[in-house]
Amino acid sequence: MPPALQSWQSALSAVDRDPKYLYSSTKLADNDGKYAFPEPGLFCSGNNPHRRNRFLTLWTTIRDLCIYRLASNAPEVRLLSNQDWRTLLHGHEPNQQTMAGKSRHFLTSLLSPEATALGIDISNLHQVSNREYTVRETQEHMWGISELSFRFELLILDRRALDRRLFEGRHQDLDSLVREELVLRCFYFRPNQPRHLATVSVRNARLGLASPDVRDRLPYLHALRRVMFEWDDYHRHHVARLPTLTAEAPENELLHYEYALARFYTQSYFRYFGRAAIIPRTLPDT
């Protein structure tokens, strides 16, 4: 795995997973607890190089399809459970006579409309030959999955967590395009690069929130705070009273500021979705 930023890793570790902090003790939507993209731990758990290469091979085969599904209509897309992703990435042959085959058949049917639109044949994933990946290639793919997941999770959480009482008299600010633009400001895009949540390049893997330097991350942390400003509980949380720092502030104050924002984000994600959030990562310098 590419390394997580320390402030975010510490914030994720500090999330209180007591069920009493959940917004609801029952699922409010079928997608709750599920994943927009495969959870990176699926690729990295256990000492099984063959399985890792298999998962990565199939991920690179269906990556554009998965991005297209989310980019075209994120609010309506049916997300997948960890087990669904595991079944899909194993590449079992569709077979109504076995449990894995039935699951694979269901997933093929679920993804077929978008696959057909992109000209991808997902009925034959079991025939795709494995390839081997270097450590660097693996880290780049894991960074890409983490980055995509974090971006779309932030967008989905924003839609769930908004305190609509704050928008009386300005309902136009609740428009999905308005909110998406605020989310986009949390991420670095190169000049003339399309500004879209699905635009992810490893060339940017040490920029924006992924920069190793907290001073470079600061403008994007401010943008994240602006997104969270209108979430339920924000103004009752101590994070609302944090001073807005500048790059001239001492590094320890900047790191505390980042930790506080990450802490509110990760706890909020657990509150609404009942699982750990995917957090930003960076790539080691080559």
C-alpha positions in Angstrom: 0.0 0.0 0.0 1.2 3.6 -0.6 1.6 5.4 2.7 -1.3 7.3 4.4 -0.7 10.8 5.6 -0.1 10.6 9.4 -2.8 13.0 10.4 -5.4 11.1 8.5 -4.1 7.7 9.7 -4.3 8.9 13.3 -7.8 10.3 12.8 -9.0 7.1 11.3 -7.6 5.1 14.2 -9.3 7.4 16.6 -12.8 6.9 15.2 -15.2 5.8 17.9 -17.1 2.9 16.4 -19.7 2.6 19.2 -23.0 2.0 17.5 -24.6 4.8 19.6 -22.8 7.3 17.3 -24.5 5.9 14.2 -27.0 8.3 12.6 -29.4 5.4 12.3 -29.2 1.9 13.8 -30.6 0.5 10.5 -29.6 1.1 6.9 -31.2 4.2 5.4 -30.2 3.1 1.9 -29.1 0.0 0.2 -25.7 1.5 -0.5 -24.9 2.1 3.2 -21.7 0.2 4.2 -20.8 -0.6 0.6 -18.0 0.6 -1.6 -17.8 2.7 -4.8 -14.6 1.0 -5.7 -12.9 -2.1 -4.2 -11.6 -1.6 -0.7 -7.7 -1.4 -1.1 -7.3 -3.9 1.7 -8.7 -6.6 -0.6 -5.6 -6.5 -2.7 -3.1 -6.4 0.2 -4.5 -8.7 2.9 -2.7 -12.1 3.3 0.4 -13.4 1.7 -1.0 -14.6 -1.6 0.9 -13.1 -4.6 -1.2 -15.0 -7.1 -4.4 -13.6 -5.8 -3.0 -10.1 -5.6 -1.9 -10.3 -9.3 -5.3 -11.8 -10.2 -7.2 -9.0 -8.5 -5.0 -6.3 -10.0 -5.3 -7.8 -13.5 -9.0 -7.8 -13.4 -9.1 -4.3 -11.7 -7.1 -2.9 -14.6 -9.5 -4.6 -17.0 -12.7 -3.1 -15.5 -11.3 0.1 -14.0 -12.7 2.4 -16.8 -16.1 0.7 -16.4 -16.2 1.3 -12.7 -15.2 4.9 -13.1 -17.8 5.4 -15.8 -20.5 4.1 -13.6 -19.8 6.5 -10.8 -19.0 9.5 -13.1 -22.1 9.2 -15.1 -24.7 9.0 -12.3 -23.1 8.7 -8.9 -26.3 9.2 -6.8 -28.2 6.3 -8.5 -25.3 3.8 -8.8 -25.7 0.6 -6.9 -22.5 0.1 -4.9 -20.9 -3.3 -4.1 -20.2 -5.0 -0.9 -16.7 -6.2 0.0 -17.8 -9.7 -0.9 -19.2 -8.5 -4.2 -15.9 -6.9 -5.1 -14.0 -10.1 -4.0 -16.2 -12.2 -6.2 -15.9 -9.9 -9.2 -12.1 -9.6 -8.9 -11.7 -13.4 -8.6 -13.2 -13.7 -12.0 -15.3 -16.7 -11.4 -17.0 -18.1 -14.4 -20.8 -17.3 -14.4 -22.5 -20.5 -13.4 -26.0 -20.9 -12.0 -25.0 -24.2 -10.3 -22.5 -22.7 -7.8 -22.8 -19.9 -5.2 -19.8 -18.0 -6.6 -21.0 -18.5 -10.1 -24.4 -17.2 -9.3 -22.9 -14.2 -7.6 -20.7 -13.6 -10.7 -23.8 -13.9 -12.9 -25.6 -11.3 -10.9 -22.7 -8.9 -11.0 -22.3 -9.3 -14.7 -26.0 -8.4 -15.1 -25.6 -5.4 -12.8 -22.6 -4.0 -14.7 -23.7 -4.9 -18.2 -25.5 -1.7 -19.2 -22.4 0.4 -18.6 -20.0 -2.3 -19.9 -22.0 -2.4 -23.2 -21.8 1.4 -23.5 -18.0 1.2 -23.2 -17.6 -1.9 -25.4 -16.2 -4.0 -22.5 -17.2 -7.7 -22.4 -17.3 -8.6 -18.7 -18.9 -12.0 -19.3 -15.4 -13.4 -20.2 -13.4 -12.0 -17.2 -12.6 -15.5 -16.1 -10.6 -15.9 -19.4 -8.4 -12.9 -18.8 -4.8 -14.0 -18.3 -3.0 -12.8 -15.2 0.0 -10.5 -15.4 2.6 -9.7 -12.7 3.0 -6.3 -11.2 6.0 -4.6 -9.8 5.9 -3.0 -6.3 5.7 0.4 -7.9 2.9 -0.5 -10.3 1.0 -2.0 -7.4 1.4 1.1 -5.3 0.3 3.3 -8.2 -2.8 1.2 -8.7 -3.5 1.2 -4.9 -3.1 5.0 -4.8 -5.5 5.4 -7.7 -8.2 3.2 -6.1 -7.7 5.1 -2.7 -7.9 8.5 -4.4 -11.0 7.6 -6.5 -12.7 6.1 -3.4 -11.9 9.1 -1.2 -13.3 11.5 -3.8 -16.6 9.7 -4.4 -17.0 8.9 -0.7 -16.6 12.6 0.1 -19.2 13.5 -2.6 -21.7 10.9 -1.3 -21.1 11.8 2.4 -21.7 15.5 1.5 -25.1 14.6 0.1 -26.0 12.7 3.2 -24.6 15.0 5.8 -25.8 18.4 4.6 -27.8 20.3 7.2 -30.6 21.5 5.0 -31.9 23.9 7.6 -28.9 26.1 6.7 -30.2 26.5 3.1 -33.5 28.2 3.8 -33.9 30.9 1.2 -31.0 29.6 -1.0 -32.1 26.2 -2.1 -30.1 26.7 -5.3 -27.0 26.1 -3.3 -28.2 22.5 -2.6 -27.9 21.8 -6.3 -25.7 18.7 -7.0 -23.5 20.6 -9.4 -22.9 23.4 -6.9 -21.9 20.9 -4.2 -19.7 18.9 -6.6 -17.8 22.1 -7.5 -17.1 22.7 -3.8 -15.8 19.1 -3.5 -13.7 19.5 -6.7 -11.8 22.3 -5.0 -10.4 19.8 -2.5 -8.2 18.3 -5.1 -5.3 19.3 -7.3 -5.8 19.5 -11.1 -3.1 20.5 -13.5 -3.7 23.5 -15.8 -5.9 22.5 -18.8 -6.7 19.2 -17.1 -10.4 18.3 -17.0 -11.9 19.1 -13.6 -13.8 16.0 -12.7 -13.8 13.6 -9.7 -12.9 10.7 -12.0 -9.8 12.5 -13.4 -7.1 10.8 -11.4 -3.4 10.7 -12.5 -0.4 9.4 -10.6 1.4 12.5 -11.8 -0.7 14.3 -9.1 0.0 11.6 -6.4 2.2 14.0 -4.4 0.1 17.1 -4.9 -2.9 18.6 -3.2 -4.1 16.6 -0.2 -1.5 14.0 -1.2 1.5 16.3 -0.9 4.1 15.3 1.7 4.3 18.9 2.8 1.4 20.1 5.1 1.9 23.7 3.9 1.1 22.5 0.3 -1.9 20.6 1.6 -3.3 23.7 3.4 -5.4 25.3 0.6 -7.1 21.9 0.0 -7.7 21.4 3.7 -9.4 24.8 3.7 -11.5 23.7 0.8 -12.5 20.5 2.6 -13.5 22.6 5.7 -15.7 24.7 3.4 -17.5 21.6 2.2 -18.0 20.3 5.8 -19.1 23.8 7.0 -22.7 23.0 6.1 -22.8 19.5 7.5 -25.0 18.5 10.4 -23.2 18.8 13.7 -20.3 20.9 12.3 -21.3 24.0 14.2 -21.7 22.0 17.4 -18.3 20.5 17.0 -15.0 22.0 18.2 -13.7 21.9 14.7 -16.0 24.9 13.9 -13.9 27.0 16.4 -10.6 26.3 14.8 -8.8 29.4 13.6 -8.2 29.5 9.8 -4.4 29.1 9.6 -2.0 30.5 7.0 1.1 28.8 5.6 3.2 30.9 8.0 1.8 29.1 11.0 4.2 26.6 12.8 4.1 23.1 11.4 2.8 21.5 14.5 -0.3 23.9 14.4 -0.9 23.0 10.8 -0.7 19.3 11.5 -3.1 19.8 14.5 -5.5 21.7 12.1 -5.3 18.8 9.6 -5.9 16.2 12.2 -9.0 18.0 13.6 -10.5 18.2 10.1 -9.6 14.6 9.3 -11.1 13.5 12.7 -14.4 15.2 12.0 -14.5 13.7 8.5 -13.7 10.2 9.5 -16.1 10.2 12.4 -18.8 11.7 10.2 -18.3 9.0 7.6 -18.7 6.3 10.3 -21.8 8.0 11.7 -23.6 7.9 8.4 -22.3 4.7 6.7 -21.3 2.5 9.6 -17.8 1.6 8.3 -14.3 3.1 8.1 -13.7 5.8 5.5 -11.1 5.5 2.8 -8.5 8.2 3.5 -6.0 10.1 1.2 -2.7 8.6 0.5 0.5 9.7 -1.2 3.1 7.9 -3.2 6.8 7.5 -2.2 9.1 9.6 -4.3 10.9 7.6 -7.0 
